[in-house]
Amino acid sequence: MPPASPCCPSPSPVATPSPPSVPITTRTELREHYKTIKDMITEERRLREAVLANSPKLKEKLRKCDDALASLTLIANALATLLPAGEDESIVIQTELFPVPEPRRRYA
């Protein structure tokens, strides 16, 4: 590759996403990653639907997004069976619906 000239700097290397530094160890963490990817695919599907509204390729492009979502769900379900329950799944905590008043003092 020739050296970069002052008028045309060399292109910067393409940044590749790095894998998570900590492995996924619970279903809660898996669910967070699943939601991130699902939201991105869903947004891409909406954009394709808007941009390709009058295109004959619309159904094909939407089907690719639907297939990606189905594959993601299949992978997440398979991984979930291998992971232990997260902190929020192993203990069910009932939230307080109404504040409990303090007991009244009894006067003798």
Backbone bond lengths (Angstrom), bond angles and torsions (degrees), N, CA, C in turn:
res aa  C-N    CA-C-N  psi(-1)  N-CA   C-N-CA  omega(-1)  CA-C   N-CA-C  phi
1 M - - - 1.453 - - 1.528 108.18 -
2 P 1.334 118.40 130.10 1.455 120.87 179.88 1.523 110.78 -68.63
3 P 1.331 115.85 153.94 1.467 118.06 179.47 1.525 110.82 -65.05
4 A 1.305 116.03 151.66 1.462 121.58 -177.93 1.516 110.02 -73.47
5 S 1.320 115.72 138.08 1.459 119.61 177.09 1.524 108.52 -91.42
6 P 1.339 117.57 161.68 1.467 119.93 -178.52 1.521 112.85 -62.46
7 C 1.328 117.38 -30.19 1.461 118.05 -178.27 1.524 112.58 -82.10
8 C 1.313 116.95 -25.15 1.465 121.18 -178.01 1.526 109.17 -129.08
9 P 1.305 117.50 91.59 1.467 118.92 -179.59 1.525 109.69 -66.97
10 S 1.310 114.56 152.87 1.464 118.54 179.38 1.526 109.26 -67.25
11 P 1.307 115.18 146.66 1.467 117.56 -179.37 1.519 110.43 -65.05
12 S 1.295 115.05 142.75 1.461 118.81 178.88 1.525 108.60 -74.51
13 P 1.315 116.59 147.82 1.459 118.28 179.64 1.527 110.54 -63.61
14 V 1.298 114.53 147.86 1.456 120.35 -179.33 1.521 108.71 -71.59
15 A 1.294 115.50 128.44 1.464 120.15 179.79 1.518 109.09 -77.01
16 T 1.311 116.30 125.99 1.450 120.34 176.72 1.515 108.11 -102.36
17 P 1.314 116.41 137.69 1.463 117.84 -179.38 1.520 110.43 -65.51
18 S 1.301 115.49 139.07 1.456 119.38 178.76 1.521 109.01 -93.17
19 P 1.314 116.04 147.44 1.460 118.42 178.63 1.525 110.03 -67.25
20 P 1.324 116.84 160.13 1.465 118.46 178.92 1.521 109.97 -57.30
21 S 1.313 116.52 139.48 1.457 120.06 -177.42 1.531 111.45 -72.03
22 V 1.308 116.32 -23.70 1.459 121.37 178.67 1.526 107.84 -114.41
23 P 1.319 118.27 129.70 1.466 118.61 -179.72 1.530 111.69 -66.71
24 I 1.303 115.02 155.49 1.462 121.19 177.89 1.525 107.07 -72.45
25 T 1.332 116.41 122.55 1.459 119.27 -175.32 1.523 113.95 -117.67
26 T 1.328 118.66 -13.74 1.466 120.21 179.58 1.523 110.14 -134.43
27 R 1.308 115.04 164.68 1.467 120.53 177.65 1.529 111.18 -65.80
28 T 1.306 117.21 -30.47 1.462 120.74 178.46 1.520 110.17 -63.28
29 E 1.320 117.01 -45.72 1.461 120.62 177.21 1.518 111.11 -63.72
30 L 1.329 116.57 -41.25 1.467 120.67 177.36 1.525 110.13 -59.98
31 R 1.331 116.40 -42.65 1.457 120.94 -179.60 1.535 111.29 -61.98
32 E 1.331 117.37 -38.54 1.463 121.21 178.84 1.525 110.98 -64.26
33 H 1.334 117.04 -44.20 1.465 120.70 178.14 1.523 110.87 -66.70
34 Y 1.331 116.31 -40.25 1.468 120.98 178.26 1.526 110.34 -59.41
35 K 1.323 116.64 -45.37 1.465 120.75 -179.01 1.528 111.29 -63.07
36 T 1.331 117.90 -39.74 1.466 121.55 178.82 1.527 110.57 -60.12
37 I 1.326 116.33 -48.23 1.463 120.40 -177.80 1.518 110.59 -70.39
38 K 1.329 117.12 -41.11 1.467 120.84 -179.87 1.528 111.02 -62.06
39 D 1.331 116.55 -42.37 1.468 120.05 178.80 1.525 111.24 -62.06
40 M 1.325 116.79 -39.13 1.463 120.58 180.00 1.526 110.67 -66.92
41 I 1.324 117.72 -44.60 1.464 120.67 179.89 1.528 110.21 -66.02
42 T 1.312 117.75 -39.64 1.462 121.35 179.24 1.526 110.86 -63.85
43 E 1.321 116.66 -42.17 1.468 120.41 177.66 1.527 110.88 -64.51
44 E 1.327 116.75 -41.31 1.473 121.07 177.53 1.531 110.31 -61.46
45 R 1.323 116.49 -39.34 1.467 120.31 178.81 1.531 110.45 -63.56
46 R 1.337 116.76 -43.07 1.468 120.32 178.21 1.528 111.56 -61.96
47 L 1.331 116.22 -42.39 1.449 120.03 178.89 1.528 111.47 -64.02
48 R 1.311 116.76 -43.94 1.465 120.00 178.26 1.524 110.79 -61.79
49 E 1.307 115.73 -40.44 1.458 119.85 -179.98 1.530 110.89 -62.20
50 A 1.330 117.12 -38.62 1.459 120.99 -179.43 1.530 111.69 -75.46
51 V 1.332 116.26 -44.66 1.464 120.24 -175.44 1.526 111.80 -73.01
52 L 1.315 116.77 -38.72 1.465 120.77 -175.80 1.524 112.66 -100.36
53 A 1.317 117.52 27.17 1.464 121.59 -175.04 1.528 112.75 -55.17
54 N 1.317 117.47 -37.97 1.460 120.89 -177.26 1.520 112.97 -105.37
55 S 1.303 117.46 13.27 1.463 121.75 -177.47 1.523 110.66 -91.56
56 P 1.328 116.40 143.22 1.467 118.87 176.02 1.536 112.33 -69.67
57 K 1.333 117.60 -15.00 1.464 121.60 -179.78 1.523 113.02 -89.24
58 L 1.325 117.73 3.74 1.464 121.36 -175.61 1.522 112.16 -56.22
59 K 1.337 117.21 -50.26 1.471 119.81 -176.91 1.524 111.41 -61.53
60 E 1.328 116.46 -39.51 1.463 120.54 -179.95 1.530 110.75 -65.26
61 K 1.320 116.79 -43.63 1.464 120.95 -178.66 1.531 111.74 -68.22
62 L 1.328 117.01 -37.68 1.466 120.05 177.69 1.528 110.48 -70.20
63 R 1.328 116.33 -35.68 1.462 119.98 178.92 1.530 110.28 -63.58
64 K 1.338 117.50 -35.47 1.464 120.17 177.29 1.522 111.06 -62.99
65 C 1.318 116.60 -41.16 1.474 120.14 177.09 1.526 110.58 -65.54
66 D 1.322 117.12 -42.32 1.463 120.95 179.42 1.524 110.74 -63.87
67 D 1.350 116.43 -40.09 1.466 120.22 177.67 1.526 111.16 -65.06
68 A 1.340 116.60 -38.49 1.460 120.32 178.23 1.529 110.75 -64.13
69 L 1.328 116.96 -41.73 1.472 120.31 177.85 1.528 110.95 -64.22
70 A 1.331 116.58 -41.12 1.467 120.16 179.24 1.527 110.59 -64.64
71 S 1.329 117.11 -41.44 1.467 120.90 178.47 1.522 111.03 -65.26
72 L 1.315 116.45 -41.84 1.460 120.68 178.35 1.524 110.83 -60.23
73 T 1.314 116.73 -44.62 1.465 120.79 179.21 1.521 110.95 -63.69
74 L 1.326 117.36 -41.27 1.461 121.74 178.92 1.528 110.85 -61.99
75 I 1.334 116.98 -45.12 1.464 121.05 179.45 1.530 110.56 -65.15
76 A 1.330 116.86 -43.63 1.464 120.30 -179.23 1.526 111.22 -63.17
77 N 1.333 116.85 -41.18 1.472 119.84 179.23 1.524 111.10 -65.47
78 A 1.331 116.75 -38.45 1.463 119.92 178.64 1.526 110.86 -66.61
79 L 1.322 116.98 -42.26 1.465 120.06 178.78 1.519 112.19 -68.19
80 A 1.317 116.74 -34.24 1.470 120.26 -178.18 1.525 111.45 -61.65
81 T 1.325 117.07 -31.65 1.465 118.93 179.91 1.522 111.93 -70.97
82 L 1.332 116.86 -19.78 1.460 120.77 -179.06 1.522 113.38 -92.81
83 L 1.327 117.15 -12.87 1.463 121.37 -175.13 1.524 111.48 -103.63
84 P 1.331 116.08 147.78 1.467 118.43 174.78 1.525 110.18 -73.18
85 A 1.316 114.71 160.72 1.462 119.59 177.80 1.522 109.67 -63.70
86 G 1.324 116.14 148.10 1.464 120.75 177.79 1.510 110.63 -77.27
87 E 1.302 116.15 175.16 1.460 121.27 -178.77 1.518 111.52 -57.27
88 D 1.323 117.41 -41.21 1.452 120.61 -176.93 1.521 112.62 -76.54
89 E 1.336 118.20 -14.01 1.454 120.37 179.93 1.520 112.72 -94.55
90 S 1.330 117.55 -25.84 1.451 119.58 -175.80 1.527 112.35 -81.35
91 I 1.322 117.43 -24.20 1.460 121.54 179.97 1.524 108.02 -126.17
92 V 1.317 115.94 122.67 1.450 119.83 178.34 1.525 107.71 -96.27
93 I 1.310 115.56 123.25 1.459 120.46 -178.39 1.521 108.50 -112.33
94 Q 1.324 116.53 125.90 1.456 121.09 176.93 1.525 108.13 -81.65
95 T 1.306 115.53 124.33 1.455 118.56 178.12 1.522 109.42 -81.24
96 E 1.305 115.18 154.76 1.454 121.27 -178.56 1.526 109.73 -77.67
97 L 1.331 116.84 123.89 1.455 120.50 -179.52 1.524 111.64 -80.94
98 F 1.330 115.71 -42.66 1.458 121.69 179.72 1.521 108.13 -131.70
99 P 1.312 117.68 146.38 1.465 118.22 177.62 1.532 109.88 -64.98
100 V 1.308 114.73 138.05 1.463 119.99 179.93 1.522 107.91 -88.38
101 P 1.331 117.26 121.65 1.470 118.61 179.63 1.524 110.56 -70.96
102 E 1.297 114.77 151.93 1.468 119.28 177.60 1.523 107.91 -71.03
103 P 1.344 117.05 145.36 1.463 119.24 -179.76 1.523 111.02 -63.67
104 R 1.311 114.61 145.60 1.478 119.64 179.48 1.524 108.99 -76.68
105 R 1.278 113.48 147.60 1.461 118.73 178.47 1.524 108.81 -78.51
106 R 1.292 115.48 138.63 1.456 119.50 177.15 1.521 108.49 -93.44
107 Y 1.308 114.78 129.37 1.457 120.17 179.02 1.516 108.79 -95.59
108 A 1.303 115.67 133.89 1.458 119.60 -179.49 1.503 111.49 -89.84
